[in-house]
Amino acid sequence: MLVDLPCSGTGVLRKHPELKWRISGPEIERLAQGGLELLEATAELVDEGGLLIVVTCSIEPEENEWVVERFSRRNPRFSLVALEDEIPSRLRGGIESRGRWRVLPEVDRDGFTAHVLRCG
């Protein structure tokens, strides 16, 4: 199951520079809480052994790893997948830690963060 969480869009500032004027601490907190709620609702649809892939176009920890950490504490049947075992070596750039893949924005690409969790 793939879930694209609501986020501030900090990974796409290159294309949407106006976002930096709308992003604030309280807004990021609001989006992170909404993301956690969506993630928890979606998790109910994942069968034992299934994957839950969580993505945002944000590079902010508050909207990504912090949401996944809070979710994992409340939903212990999900665990992060060792991506280096699952992703071909030519695509491994950006793997930051167990279960997290982040691509930072550059001149020719946007940024995003993905987490992969397995149920059971």
N, CA, C and O atoms as a DFTB+ gen file, in Angstrom:
480 C
 N C O
     1  1       0.860      -1.165       0.000
     2  2       0.000       0.000       0.000
     3  2       0.910       1.233       0.000
     4  3       1.859       1.313       0.780
     5  1       0.620       2.162      -0.857
     6  2       1.374       3.414      -0.948
     7  2       0.505       4.542      -0.416
     8  3      -0.645       4.699      -0.826
     9  1       1.061       5.324       0.501
    10  2       0.337       6.478       1.030
    11  2       1.227       7.711       0.895
    12  3       2.359       7.743       1.378
    13  1       0.683       8.718       0.227
    14  2       1.362       9.997       0.010
    15  2       0.803      10.974       1.049
    16  3      -0.315      11.470       0.911
    17  1       1.593      11.238       2.080
    18  2       1.121      12.054       3.194
    19  2       1.057      13.534       2.835
    20  3       1.830      14.012       2.005
    21  1       0.133      14.254       3.463
    22  2       0.120      15.711       3.289
    23  2       1.410      16.277       3.868
    24  3       1.898      15.802       4.894
    25  1       1.955      17.287       3.212
    26  2       3.228      17.844       3.678
    27  2       3.407      19.269       3.191
    28  3       2.606      19.789       2.413
    29  1       4.475      19.886       3.667
    30  2       4.784      21.276       3.329
    31  2       5.329      21.444       1.917
    32  3       5.280      22.546       1.370
    33  1       5.846      20.376       1.314
    34  2       6.381      20.458      -0.041
    35  2       7.782      21.028      -0.124
    36  3       8.173      21.542      -1.172
    37  1       8.556      20.951       0.963
    38  2       9.896      21.543       0.934
    39  2      10.824      20.894      -0.093
    40  3      11.847      21.473      -0.458
    41  1      10.480      19.723      -0.550
    42  2      11.296      19.077      -1.584
    43  2      11.075      19.652      -2.972
    44  3      11.845      19.370      -3.891
    45  1      10.027      20.458      -3.136
    46  2       9.723      21.016      -4.463
    47  2       9.842      22.543      -4.492
    48  3       9.263      23.199      -5.358
    49  1      10.588      23.097      -3.548
    50  2      10.774      24.556      -3.523
    51  2      11.388      25.090      -4.810
    52  3      11.152      26.236      -5.192
    53  1      12.170      24.260      -5.467
    54  2      12.796      24.664      -6.737
    55  2      11.730      25.084      -7.747
    56  3      11.904      26.069      -8.463
    57  1      10.644      24.348      -7.802
    58  2       9.553      24.659      -8.738
    59  2       8.526      25.617      -8.154
    60  3       7.835      26.327      -8.885
    61  1       8.435      25.629      -6.831
    62  2       7.415      26.446      -6.153
    63  2       8.052      27.276      -5.040
    64  3       7.816      27.006      -3.863
    65  1       8.850      28.274      -5.390
    66  2       9.538      29.060      -4.360
    67  2       8.590      29.822      -3.434
    68  3       8.981      30.213      -2.335
    69  1       7.354      30.033      -3.867
    70  2       6.392      30.743      -3.016
    71  2       6.044      29.955      -1.759
    72  3       5.542      30.530      -0.793
    73  1       6.304      28.638      -1.755
    74  2       5.996      27.818      -0.584
    75  2       6.745      28.287       0.662
    76  3       6.225      28.190       1.773
    77  1       7.956      28.792       0.481
    78  2       8.742      29.186       1.660
    79  2       8.074      30.306       2.445
    80  3       8.380      30.495       3.622
    81  1       7.177      31.044       1.827
    82  2       6.482      32.123       2.533
    83  2       5.257      31.602       3.276
    84  3       4.704      32.292       4.132
    85  1       4.834      30.379       2.944
    86  2       3.648      29.802       3.598
    87  2       3.990      28.761       4.653
    88  3       3.112      28.339       5.406
    89  1       5.243      28.342       4.721
    90  2       5.637      27.290       5.661
    91  2       5.993      27.920       7.001
    92  3       6.778      28.866       7.071
    93  1       5.402      27.379       8.064
    94  2       5.709      27.841       9.420
    95  2       5.763      26.616      10.329
    96  3       5.314      25.532       9.956
    97  1       6.309      26.800      11.506
    98  2       6.365      25.704      12.477
    99  2       4.988      25.128      12.773
   100  3       4.812      23.912      12.710
   101  1       4.002      25.972      13.096
   102  2       2.665      25.444      13.370
   103  2       2.046      24.722      12.159
   104  3       1.327      23.738      12.328
   105  1       2.321      25.203      10.960
   106  2       1.786      24.548       9.763
   107  2       2.419      23.171       9.576
   108  3       1.733      22.214       9.218
   109  1       3.721      23.073       9.816
   110  2       4.386      21.768       9.708
   111  2       3.830      20.813      10.764
   112  3       3.608      19.637      10.474
   113  1       3.604      21.301      11.978
   114  2       3.009      20.461      13.029
   115  2       1.621      19.984      12.620
   116  3       1.286      18.816      12.822
   117  1       0.814      20.867      12.053
   118  2      -0.544      20.504      11.617
   119  2      -0.483      19.431      10.530
   120  3      -1.217      18.444      10.581
   121  1       0.397      19.632       9.548
   122  2       0.536      18.656       8.463
   123  2       1.046      17.314       8.981
   124  3       0.578      16.263       8.543
   125  1       2.000      17.343       9.907
   126  2       2.530      16.101      10.480
   127  2       1.439      15.338      11.230
   128  3       1.350      14.115      11.114
   129  1       0.619      16.039      11.989
   130  2      -0.476      15.373      12.700
   131  2      -1.469      14.767      11.718
   132  3      -1.934      13.644      11.915
   133  1      -1.793      15.501      10.668
   134  2      -2.683      14.952       9.637
   135  2      -2.069      13.747       8.947
   136  3      -2.767      12.786       8.625
   137  1      -0.761      13.798       8.720
   138  2      -0.063      12.671       8.110
   139  2      -0.106      11.445       8.997
   140  3      -0.314      10.334       8.510
   141  1       0.089      11.634      10.299
   142  2       0.029      10.518      11.239
   143  2      -1.362       9.891      11.244
   144  3      -1.491       8.667      11.232
   145  1      -2.384      10.710      11.261
   146  2      -3.759      10.195      11.248
   147  2      -4.049       9.416       9.969
   148  3      -4.667       8.353      10.020
   149  1      -3.614       9.929       8.834
   150  2      -3.812       9.228       7.566
   151  2      -3.041       7.913       7.548
   152  3      -3.558       6.893       7.090
   153  1      -1.816       7.935       8.042
   154  2      -0.988       6.733       8.089
   155  2      -1.642       5.658       8.957
   156  3      -1.681       4.490       8.571
   157  1      -2.148       6.040      10.110
   158  2      -2.800       5.070      10.989
   159  2      -4.067       4.497      10.364
   160  3      -4.343       3.307      10.512
   161  1      -4.832       5.320       9.675
   162  2      -6.042       4.826       9.014
   163  2      -5.683       3.872       7.864
   164  3      -6.339       2.848       7.672
   165  1      -4.657       4.212       7.118
   166  2      -4.234       3.378       5.987
   167  2      -3.670       2.051       6.469
   168  3      -3.864       1.027       5.814
   169  1      -2.978       2.050       7.599
   170  2      -2.350       0.834       8.122
   171  2      -3.367      -0.272       8.354
   172  3      -3.031      -1.452       8.247
   173  1      -4.584       0.084       8.666
   174  2      -5.629      -0.906       8.897
   175  2      -5.935      -1.723       7.633
   176  3      -6.519      -2.803       7.719
   177  1      -5.544      -1.212       6.474
   178  2      -5.816      -1.885       5.202
   179  2      -4.691      -2.811       4.756
   180  3      -4.818      -3.499       3.744
   181  1      -3.588      -2.832       5.507
   182  2      -2.418      -3.617       5.109
   183  2      -2.487      -4.999       5.746
   184  3      -2.603      -5.123       6.965
   185  1      -2.414      -6.039       4.914
   186  2      -2.435      -7.418       5.394
   187  2      -1.101      -7.805       6.011
   188  3      -0.076      -7.170       5.761
   189  1      -1.130      -8.843       6.812
   190  2       0.085      -9.418       7.399
   191  2       1.083      -9.740       6.288
   192  3       0.732     -10.402       5.312
   193  1       2.311      -9.278       6.432
   194  2       3.344      -9.498       5.427
   195  2       3.374      -8.431       4.344
   196  3       4.309      -8.387       3.545
   197  1       2.366      -7.575       4.309
   198  2       2.287      -6.530       3.290
   199  2       3.172      -5.345       3.605
   200  3       3.625      -5.165       4.735
   201  1       3.411      -4.538       2.583
   202  2       4.245      -3.341       2.738
   203  2       3.380      -2.095       2.836
   204  3       2.330      -1.992       2.202
   205  1       3.841      -1.165       3.634
   206  2       3.248       0.160       3.740
   207  2       4.354       1.131       3.355
   208  3       5.333       1.290       4.083
   209  1       4.191       1.778       2.209
   210  2       5.196       2.702       1.687
   211  2       4.676       4.111       1.911
   212  3       3.609       4.480       1.420
   213  1       5.437       4.886       2.654
   214  2       5.031       6.228       3.081
   215  2       5.919       7.236       2.363
   216  3       7.143       7.182       2.490
   217  1       5.316       8.158       1.607
   218  2       6.109       9.136       0.865
   219  2       5.600      10.551       1.122
   220  3       4.421      10.770       1.398
   221  1       6.522      11.500       1.022
   222  2       6.179      12.922       1.018
   223  2       7.112      13.624       0.038
   224  3       8.167      13.098      -0.315
   225  1       6.719      14.801      -0.390
   226  2       7.618      15.644      -1.183
   227  2       8.269      16.668      -0.257
   228  3       8.578      17.789      -0.659
   229  1       8.467      16.254       0.990
   230  2       9.106      17.076       2.004
   231  2      10.423      16.436       2.417
   232  3      10.588      15.219       2.329
   233  1      11.350      17.256       2.864
   234  2      12.602      16.739       3.405
   235  2      12.723      17.069       4.893
   236  3      13.798      16.928       5.476
   237  1      11.635      17.503       5.498
   238  2      11.628      17.887       6.913
   239  2      11.458      16.665       7.812
   240  3      10.551      15.863       7.589
   241  1      12.309      16.508       8.821
   242  2      12.181      15.369       9.735
   243  2      10.826      15.323      10.441
   244  3      10.283      14.245      10.682
   245  1      10.283      16.495      10.772
   246  2       8.995      16.540      11.475
   247  2       7.873      15.890      10.669
   248  3       6.936      15.337      11.246
   249  1       7.960      15.952       9.365
   250  2       6.906      15.403       8.503
   251  2       7.220      13.995       8.022
   252  3       6.392      13.367       7.363
   253  1       8.382      13.504       8.338
   254  2       8.812      12.208       7.822
   255  2       9.199      11.268       8.951
   256  3       8.350      10.540       9.467
   257  1      10.482      11.273       9.344
   258  2      10.911      10.295      10.335
   259  2      10.204      10.459      11.669
   260  3       9.961       9.463      12.350
   261  1       9.867      11.669      12.064
   262  2       9.160      11.831      13.329
   263  2       7.757      11.231      13.253
   264  3       7.293      10.619      14.215
   265  1       7.081      11.402      12.119
   266  2       5.749      10.803      11.941
   267  2       5.869       9.282      11.961
   268  3       5.086       8.610      12.632
   269  1       6.831       8.737      11.241
   270  2       7.001       7.284      11.183
   271  2       7.394       6.731      12.552
   272  3       6.928       5.657      12.932
   273  1       8.235       7.436      13.296
   274  2       8.608       6.976      14.643
   275  2       7.398       6.946      15.568
   276  3       7.214       5.986      16.317
   277  1       6.573       7.990      15.522
   278  2       5.357       8.018      16.347
   279  2       4.407       6.899      15.938
   280  3       3.825       6.226      16.789
   281  1       4.253       6.705      14.632
   282  2       3.398       5.629      14.126
   283  2       3.917       4.273      14.600
   284  3       3.138       3.443      15.068
   285  1       5.214       4.044      14.485
   286  2       5.807       2.751      14.848
   287  2       5.631       2.440      16.331
   288  3       5.380       1.292      16.697
   289  1       5.758       3.449      17.185
   290  2       5.557       3.228      18.621
   291  2       4.120       2.807      18.912
   292  3       3.878       1.983      19.794
   293  1       3.170       3.371      18.169
   294  2       1.756       3.078      18.401
   295  2       1.279       1.846      17.640
   296  3       0.204       1.321      17.928
   297  1       2.064       1.378      16.672
   298  2       1.687       0.247      15.822
   299  2       2.867      -0.722      15.709
   300  3       3.517      -0.791      14.666
   301  1       3.143      -1.465      16.778
   302  2       4.341      -2.309      16.802
   303  2       4.335      -3.464      15.806
   304  3       5.368      -4.109      15.623
   305  1       3.216      -3.745      15.163
   306  2       3.222      -4.829      14.165
   307  2       3.916      -4.406      12.872
   308  3       4.149      -5.245      12.001
   309  1       4.253      -3.120      12.728
   310  2       4.975      -2.616      11.556
   311  2       6.437      -2.387      11.914
   312  3       6.752      -1.872      12.987
   313  1       7.322      -2.773      11.010
   314  2       8.753      -2.534      11.211
   315  2       9.368      -2.035       9.911
   316  3       8.916      -2.382       8.820
   317  1      10.398      -1.222      10.045
   318  2      11.084      -0.672       8.877
   319  2      11.813      -1.784       8.126
   320  3      12.387      -2.688       8.732
   321  1      11.780      -1.703       6.810
   322  2      12.424      -2.681       5.931
   323  2      13.843      -2.214       5.627
   324  3      14.069      -1.031       5.376
   325  1      14.792      -3.133       5.648
   326  2      16.179      -2.819       5.290
   327  2      16.244      -2.605       3.780
   328  3      16.345      -3.567       3.018
   329  1      16.187      -1.357       3.351
   330  2      16.097      -1.042       1.925
   331  2      17.309      -1.488       1.128
   332  3      17.187      -1.831      -0.048
   333  1      18.469      -1.487       1.751
   334  2      19.657      -1.898       1.008
   335  2      19.548      -3.352       0.547
   336  3      20.241      -3.756      -0.387
   337  1      18.680      -4.147       1.196
   338  2      18.455      -5.522       0.766
   339  2      17.407      -5.608      -0.341
   340  3      17.313      -6.627      -1.024
   341  1      16.627      -4.561      -0.521
   342  2      15.491      -4.585      -1.443
   343  2      15.696      -3.770      -2.717
   344  3      15.088      -4.070      -3.744
   345  1      16.537      -2.752      -2.663
   346  2      16.711      -1.841      -3.793
   347  2      17.996      -2.196      -4.539
   348  3      19.038      -2.379      -3.911
   349  1      17.938      -2.295      -5.862
   350  2      19.164      -2.596      -6.625
   351  2      20.263      -1.581      -6.311
   352  3      19.978      -0.409      -6.064
   353  1      21.505      -2.028      -6.321
   354  2      22.629      -1.183      -5.910
   355  2      22.708       0.115      -6.702
   356  3      23.098       1.140      -6.143
   357  1      22.354       0.107      -7.979
   358  2      22.452       1.329      -8.786
   359  2      21.460       2.402      -8.342
   360  3      21.604       3.567      -8.712
   361  1      20.463       2.022      -7.558
   362  2      19.444       2.972      -7.093
   363  2      19.563       3.301      -5.614
   364  3      18.690       3.974      -5.068
   365  1      20.609       2.851      -4.958
   366  2      20.708       2.978      -3.501
   367  2      21.108       4.357      -3.002
   368  3      21.040       4.594      -1.796
   369  1      21.514       5.262      -3.850
   370  2      21.843       6.608      -3.391
   371  2      20.645       7.209      -2.690
   372  3      19.527       7.141      -3.201
   373  1      20.858       7.786      -1.548
   374  2      19.762       8.396      -0.804
   375  2      19.263       7.568       0.357
   376  3      18.521       8.083       1.193
   377  1      19.647       6.283       0.444
   378  2      19.236       5.497       1.600
   379  2      19.987       6.050       2.801
   380  3      21.215       6.004       2.857
   381  1      19.234       6.572       3.757
   382  2      19.844       7.219       4.924
   383  2      19.922       6.303       6.130
   384  3      20.869       6.378       6.913
   385  1      18.935       5.447       6.282
   386  2      18.900       4.556       7.431
   387  2      17.917       3.439       7.122
   388  3      17.271       3.432       6.075
   389  1      17.817       2.509       8.037
   390  2      16.897       1.390       7.833
   391  2      15.495       1.925       7.519
   392  3      14.895       2.638       8.323
   393  1      15.000       1.579       6.370
   394  2      13.640       1.943       5.996
   395  2      13.444       3.328       5.425
   396  3      12.337       3.650       4.993
   397  1      14.477       4.171       5.403
   398  2      14.286       5.551       4.913
   399  2      15.169       5.829       3.705
   400  3      16.370       5.559       3.696
   401  1      14.520       6.381       2.688
   402  2      15.205       6.782       1.461
   403  2      14.856       8.238       1.224
   404  3      13.682       8.582       1.091
   405  1      15.862       9.093       1.170
   406  2      15.621      10.525       0.961
   407  2      16.478      11.002      -0.203
   408  3      17.672      10.714      -0.284
   409  1      15.840      11.730      -1.091
   410  2      16.549      12.366      -2.205
   411  2      16.429      13.861      -1.981
   412  3      15.329      14.401      -1.871
   413  1      17.571      14.519      -1.915
   414  2      17.571      15.967      -1.702
   415  2      17.394      16.691      -3.029
   416  3      17.876      16.225      -4.061
   417  1      16.703      17.830      -3.006
   418  2      16.507      18.582      -4.247
   419  2      17.834      19.133      -4.765
   420  3      18.709      19.536      -4.000
   421  1      17.947      19.134      -6.066
   422  2      19.114      19.711      -6.730
   423  2      18.622      20.497      -7.933
   424  3      17.417      20.642      -8.139
   425  1      19.543      20.996      -8.714
   426  2      19.197      21.822      -9.872
   427  2      18.248      21.100     -10.821
   428  3      17.352      21.721     -11.393
   429  1      18.437      19.789     -10.991
   430  2      17.681      19.044     -11.990
   431  2      16.625      18.099     -11.421
   432  3      16.036      17.321     -12.171
   433  1      16.373      18.150     -10.106
   434  2      15.373      17.235      -9.543
   435  2      14.799      17.782      -8.241
   436  3      15.407      18.600      -7.552
   437  1      13.603      17.293      -7.938
   438  2      12.943      17.621      -6.680
   439  2      13.395      16.650      -5.601
   440  3      14.028      15.632      -5.882
   441  1      13.061      16.984      -4.369
   442  2      13.387      16.120      -3.248
   443  2      12.156      15.396      -2.744
   444  3      11.027      15.847      -2.936
   445  1      12.394      14.262      -2.094
   446  2      11.316      13.502      -1.479
   447  2      11.894      12.622      -0.388
   448  3      13.106      12.433      -0.291
   449  1      11.000      12.087       0.433
   450  2      11.378      11.135       1.461
   451  2      10.407       9.972       1.385
   452  3       9.206      10.167       1.199
   453  1      10.929       8.765       1.527
   454  2      10.096       7.565       1.541
   455  2      10.531       6.667       2.684
   456  3      11.720       6.540       2.977
   457  1       9.553       6.049       3.322
   458  2       9.782       5.031       4.345
   459  2       9.035       3.773       3.893
   460  3       7.935       3.855       3.347
   461  1       9.642       2.627       4.125
   462  2       9.007       1.356       3.785
   463  2       8.897       0.526       5.067
   464  3       9.892       0.243       5.735
   465  1       7.673       0.150       5.383
   466  2       7.409      -0.657       6.576
   467  2       6.710      -1.955       6.175
   468  3       5.915      -1.982       5.235
   469  1       7.018      -3.029       6.901
   470  2       6.361      -4.314       6.667
   471  2       5.458      -4.618       7.856
   472  3       5.816      -4.383       9.010
   473  1       4.289      -5.141       7.546
   474  2       3.331      -5.529       8.581
   475  2       3.633      -6.963       9.006
   476  3       3.717      -7.865       8.173
   477  1       3.794      -7.158      10.300
   478  2       3.973      -8.518      10.819
   479  2       5.369      -8.937      11.059
   480  3       5.610     -10.063      11.494
